[in-house]
């Protein structure tokens, strides 16, 4: 079987890693990026692209992924994440392309359900707590409707936090790492941070893209992607500081606390593991070292 894959958002953090992985696995990869003038919000543009390419796989990663931006600009968040995703689904339906679709959902959809004790799996009731999470939940449900009503082969992955080289500096662990490297270079004296009591679950981006590649061939449905690395942000900061080349001082910055923040229950991706045999291959320390090394390369 041919392995032609479209990656929307292929120039982004995860998209770049996914493109590398798929090429290594023998796929023909086509990118779709706003930076190249390819706007997921433009239905006719999306439809024409899919009509020309007729891919076997669509990895739909394009999105507005920064939670704070969804509070300041919710309209754009919904246009990109919900309408953009609908454009993919509807174009495939209209063109009757025999393709498999992965929609890149998020653990943020669980929202308030993450608080307290216990486990979060795919059956956990969604309680989104940001416009971003609501926009992704709407995408998620649209995918399920298109699978049931029209027979499209759609899977939604709900990945928890993922990190690695190339991660944008607006995300906490990458912001910490960048500031640490700036301290190493003598460009700043202190690392500023927000709430370090929050708990997050981190998976290396290189493990995440392997999961995407495996998940897209599964039966339509929702699949969590996570690791055993549930840590407080304080523990994450300590791990980064441990691997710094100079002594690091930290300082609280109230501006870095975000609305609707929450801590995580223990996430489960047993469903994905049982069906694919997927497991993580990078330790959290390996991942954080790769984030530091990425910033050392970019800032040198």
Secondary structure, DSSP 8 states (H G I E B T S, - for coil): ---EEEEETTTSHHHHHHHHHHHHTT-EEEEE-GGGT--TT-HHHHHHHHHHH--SEEEE--S---HHHHHH-HHHHHIIIIIHHHHHHHHHHHHT---EEEEEEEGGGGGGGGSSSSEE-TTS-----SHHHHHHHHHHHHHHHHHHHH--EEEEEEE--EE-TT--TTSHHHHHHHHHHHHHTTS-S-EEES-SS-EEE-EEHHHHHHHHHHHTTS-SEEEEE--S-EEEHHHHHHHHHHT-SS---EEE-GGG--TT-----EE--HHHHHHH-----S-HHHHHHHHHHHHHHHH-
